[in-house]
């Protein structure tokens, strides 16, 4: 996932760049970007860009008269992004490393800012909102998207598995908010954004056995938090038991799991 500081980002791993690329659906991303008003000629920022999977879609939408800045705390993922942009022949992109809580970018320069799947990992989302707002031109568009119920909402889960899952999630309480999505509207309202709109769509939606692709994504996430999970559950054996039980749950035909993506947009006052 995208991040502001490696000490806060619970998904940090040597393979995180590849995971981000694989999980980003360019078709769905393009649909969302068009929905919230990204158009040709805009000067836009992807805040928390990772390897630039979304930023490349943005670059195609704004065209040669526009420009995309991919901003992320991970220099290694930005380097991957630069290489992928070059291979795609995209010349209207630049890459900048920095912290979203103190962005080293000029204020008042962007027509459009996109920030998706970032706020759930931030220690201070309200401060991030203010910093992103400062980067917009007057009437510029800010879009923040995040999940509600991330890894939380399941039906049919064994009680012991549920306890272990919630124990791990609670241990990340300072670095991960599974309910980040529902809090976005209030953040926009409190900063007096104009023309606030909320778009709601299913994200993790598993009525029955999840796909092999999603199963692999879960395996990668569980591996990324492995050391932390072992500490929380007390032993390697207990963590392995938890992982096996969770993956088995996702393979069951009567499994029901979901989370919701909220995309909130507004114009800078």
BELHUHU-V993077 format. One record per residue. N is the residue number from 1. RES is the residue in three letters. PSI is psi in whole degrees, -180 to 180 (NA if undefined). D_FIRST is the distance of its C-alpha to the first C-alpha in Angstrom with 2 decimals. Layout:
{{N:RES:PSI:D_FIRST} {N:RES:PSI:D_FIRST}}
//
This chain:
{{1:UNK:173:0.00} {2:UNK:161:3.74} {3:UNK:171:6.47} {4:UNK:-27:10.21} {5:UNK:134:11.43} {6:UNK:-26:10.68} {7:UNK:-17:13.13} {8:UNK:-15:11.27} {9:UNK:108:7.75} {10:UNK:-16:8.61} {11:UNK:9:6.23} {12:UNK:130:7.61} {13:UNK:167:9.79} {14:UNK:-17:11.87} {15:UNK:10:10.64} {16:UNK:-36:6.84} {17:UNK:-45:7.98} {18:UNK:-39:10.21} {19:UNK:-42:8.13} {20:UNK:-42:6.20} {21:UNK:-45:9.83} {22:UNK:-34:11.41} {23:UNK:-8:9.83} {24:UNK:116:10.55} {25:UNK:109:14.20} {26:UNK:-31:16.04} {27:UNK:-48:19.00} {28:UNK:-38:17.42} {29:UNK:-43:15.40} {30:UNK:-41:18.79} {31:UNK:-44:20.49} {32:UNK:-42:18.32} {33:UNK:-41:18.73} {34:UNK:-37:22.46} {35:UNK:-39:22.73} {36:UNK:6:21.67} {37:UNK:13:23.93} {38:UNK:131:22.40} {39:UNK:171:25.46} {40:UNK:141:27.21} {41:UNK:-7:28.00} {42:UNK:150:25.37} {43:UNK:110:23.82} {44:UNK:157:20.19} {45:UNK:134:17.04} {46:UNK:105:13.39} {47:UNK:111:12.03} {48:UNK:50:8.47} {49:UNK:-18:9.01} {50:UNK:-125:7.02} {51:UNK:4:9.71} {52:UNK:21:11.44} {53:UNK:-42:11.45} {54:UNK:-41:12.21} {55:UNK:-33:14.24} {56:UNK:-37:16.46} {57:UNK:-41:17.35} {58:UNK:-41:18.13} {59:UNK:-38:20.28} {60:UNK:-35:22.32} {61:UNK:-37:22.95} {62:UNK:-20:24.16} {63:UNK:-174:26.29} {64:UNK:-26:28.25} {65:UNK:-8:29.41} {66:UNK:180:25.95} {67:UNK:142:23.25} {68:UNK:130:19.46} {69:UNK:121:17.81} {70:UNK:118:14.22} {71:UNK:129:13.21} {72:UNK:158:10.51} {73:UNK:-19:11.14} {74:UNK:108:10.43} {75:UNK:-35:13.71} {76:UNK:-40:13.21} {77:UNK:-34:10.43} {78:UNK:-36:12.74} {79:UNK:-41:15.59} {80:UNK:-42:14.22} {81:UNK:-41:13.87} {82:UNK:-42:17.42} {83:UNK:-43:18.77} {84:UNK:-37:17.46} {85:UNK:-41:18.87} {86:UNK:-43:22.11} {87:UNK:-30:22.40} {88:UNK:-3:22.00} {89:UNK:30:24.70} {90:UNK:116:22.85} {91:UNK:1:24.69} {92:UNK:37:23.75} {93:UNK:147:20.44} {94:UNK:159:19.81} {95:UNK:132:16.96} {96:UNK:129:16.87} {97:UNK:147:15.13} {98:UNK:179:15.42} {99:UNK:130:14.56} {100:UNK:-22:14.12} {101:UNK:-13:16.75} {102:UNK:66:19.19} {103:UNK:130:18.36} {104:UNK:59:20.83} {105:UNK:146:21.60} {106:UNK:140:24.98} {107:UNK:152:25.49} {108:UNK:39:26.68} {109:UNK:-11:25.67} {110:UNK:139:23.29} {111:UNK:-25:24.57} {112:UNK:133:21.23} {113:UNK:131:17.81} {114:UNK:133:14.77} {115:UNK:99:11.81} {116:UNK:136:9.78} {117:UNK:39:7.20} {118:UNK:-46:7.50} {119:UNK:-29:10.79} {120:UNK:-18:10.15} {121:UNK:0:8.85} {122:UNK:138:11.67} {123:UNK:-22:14.95} {124:UNK:78:17.00} {125:UNK:-35:15.93} {126:UNK:-41:19.57} {127:UNK:-39:19.73} {128:UNK:-41:16.72} {129:UNK:-45:18.56} {130:UNK:-42:21.67} {131:UNK:-42:20.25} {132:UNK:-39:18.77} {133:UNK:-39:22.13} {134:UNK:-25:24.01} {135:UNK:-12:22.48} {136:UNK:150:23.91} {137:UNK:162:27.44} {138:UNK:135:29.74} {139:UNK:9:28.98} {140:UNK:156:25.65} {141:UNK:128:23.04} {142:UNK:133:19.90} {143:UNK:122:17.48} {144:UNK:128:14.87} {145:UNK:136:13.28} {146:UNK:170:11.83} {147:UNK:151:12.74} {148:UNK:124:15.90} {149:UNK:25:16.61} {150:UNK:115:13.22} {151:UNK:10:14.58} {152:UNK:-43:17.83} {153:UNK:109:20.22} {154:UNK:150:22.15} {155:UNK:139:25.81} {156:UNK:8:27.86} {157:UNK:136:25.85} {158:UNK:142:28.12} {159:UNK:-43:28.76} {160:UNK:-39:28.00} {161:UNK:-42:24.63} {162:UNK:-42:23.86} {163:UNK:-46:24.96} {164:UNK:-43:22.79} {165:UNK:-47:19.65} {166:UNK:-31:20.45} {167:UNK:-44:21.38} {168:UNK:-45:17.99} {169:UNK:-41:16.24} {170:UNK:-34:18.88} {171:UNK:-20:18.39} {172:UNK:14:14.94} {173:UNK:-27:16.73} {174:UNK:-13:16.38} {175:UNK:2:12.61} {176:UNK:128:11.58} {177:UNK:105:13.60} {178:UNK:-9:13.88} {179:UNK:25:16.37} {180:UNK:-36:14.63} {181:UNK:-44:15.69} {182:UNK:-15:19.37} {183:UNK:-5:19.52} {184:UNK:-43:18.62} {185:UNK:-46:22.14} {186:UNK:-38:23.80} {187:UNK:-42:21.80} {188:UNK:-44:22.98} {189:UNK:-43:26.45} {190:UNK:-21:26.89} {191:UNK:10:26.25} {192:UNK:33:28.88} {193:UNK:149:26.89} {194:UNK:153:29.16} {195:UNK:48:28.95} {196:UNK:132:26.00} {197:UNK:145:24.88} {198:UNK:126:22.64} {199:UNK:133:21.45} {200:UNK:130:20.67} {201:UNK:148:19.58} {202:UNK:146:18.77} {203:UNK:-88:15.28} {204:UNK:108:15.28} {205:UNK:103:19.04} {206:UNK:86:20.86} {207:UNK:91:24.65} {208:UNK:-173:25.66} {209:UNK:134:24.09} {210:UNK:163:20.56} {211:UNK:160:20.19} {212:UNK:-36:19.86} {213:UNK:-48:16.68} {214:UNK:-34:15.03} {215:UNK:-42:16.74} {216:UNK:-37:15.26} {217:UNK:-41:11.68} {218:UNK:-39:12.87} {219:UNK:-41:14.56} {220:UNK:-40:11.61} {221:UNK:-41:9.85} {222:UNK:-32:13.35} {223:UNK:-37:13.90} {224:UNK:-33:10.99} {225:UNK:14:12.63} {226:UNK:-53:16.04} {227:UNK:-41:17.74} {228:UNK:-42:16.92} {229:UNK:-37:18.03} {230:UNK:-42:21.20} {231:UNK:-41:22.07} {232:UNK:-43:21.67} {233:UNK:-12:23.68} {234:UNK:-18:26.12} {235:UNK:162:26.27} {236:UNK:-43:24.83} {237:UNK:-42:27.04} {238:UNK:-37:25.85} {239:UNK:-42:22.17} {240:UNK:-40:23.18} {241:UNK:-43:25.29} {242:UNK:-48:22.46} {243:UNK:-48:20.15} {244:UNK:-40:23.15} {245:UNK:-40:24.16} {246:UNK:-44:20.83} {247:UNK:-37:20.62} {248:UNK:-41:24.31} {249:UNK:-44:23.81} {250:UNK:-21:21.37} {251:UNK:-9:24.06} {252:UNK:140:26.85} {253:UNK:-18:28.52} {254:UNK:10:28.97} {255:UNK:142:25.38} {256:UNK:116:24.11} {257:UNK:149:20.57} {258:UNK:158:18.80} {259:UNK:164:16.50} {260:UNK:136:17.06} {261:UNK:124:15.20} {262:UNK:122:17.00} {263:UNK:119:17.05} {264:UNK:132:19.32} {265:UNK:152:21.11} {266:UNK:164:23.96} {267:UNK:137:26.16} {268:UNK:131:26.58} {269:UNK:NA:29.94}}
//
